[in-house]
Amino acid sequence: MMLKEQIEGILHDNSILKRAVAIQNECQKEFDERNQELQHLKQLAAQYQEQRRTLEINNFALSMHLETSPAKQLIPGRFHSDVF
């Protein structure tokens, strides 16, 4: 009788531990998925920062080109009213 109670207690503890391990595995799986998503988002952020930097450089180069263009010297601050 005493052995039967000990076995039942051990089986109960075993089932509790199995549920705990299943819960831990699920939490680990969610963590891994979120971590993978975070890494992907970090990669996208780096790509967008590089793209923004390239666009800023291009914008600066175009503004410098516009500032030094001969057409700017032909058009002072006001535009001809027939054109606009």
N, C-alpha and C positions, 0 to 999 in steps of 0.2 A: 504494500500500500504506500509506504514511504517513497519507494523508488518510482512508483507511478506518479506521485505528486511532483517529485523532482523532475521527471521527464516532461510532465505537462508544463511546469514552470520554465524549463529549458526551451521547449517548443514555443511557448508564448514569447519568451525573450528573443528567440530566433526570428519569429515573425515580425516583431517590432524592429529588430535590426535590419531585416530585409526591406521593410518599408522605409526605414531611414536611409538605407543605401540607395533605394530607388529615387527618393526625394533628392538626395545629394547629386545623383547622376543627372536628374532633370535640371537642377540648378546649374550644374557644370555645363550642360548642353546649352542652356540659355545664355550663360556667360560667354561661352565660346562663340555663339552666333552674334551676340552683341559686340564682342571684341573684333570679330571679322568685319562687321558692318562699320565699326569705328575706324578700323584700318583703311577700309575702302573710302570712307568720307575724308580721312586725312589725306589720302592720295589725291582725291578730287580737289580738295582745298589747295594743295600744292600746285596742281595743274592750273587751277583758276588764278592763283597768285602769279604764276609765271605768265599766263596769258594776259593778265591785267598789266603786268610790267612791260610786256612787249607792246601792248596797245598804248601805254603811256609814252614809251619811247617813240613809237610811230607818230603819235599825236604831237609830241614835241618837235620831231623832225619836220612834220608838215607845217606846223606853225612857224618854225624858223624859215622854211622854204617860202612861205607866204609873206613873211616879213621882208625877205630880201628879194622878192620877185619884182621885176620891172613893172608889172601891171599895177602894183600898189602905188608906184610913183605917178602913174597916169591918173589914178582915181584918188583925189584928195578926200578928206573926210566926208564930203557930200556926194551923193550919186545923182546922175542926171535924171531929171524928173520924167523924161520921155521913156527911159529904160525901165523904171519901176513905177 
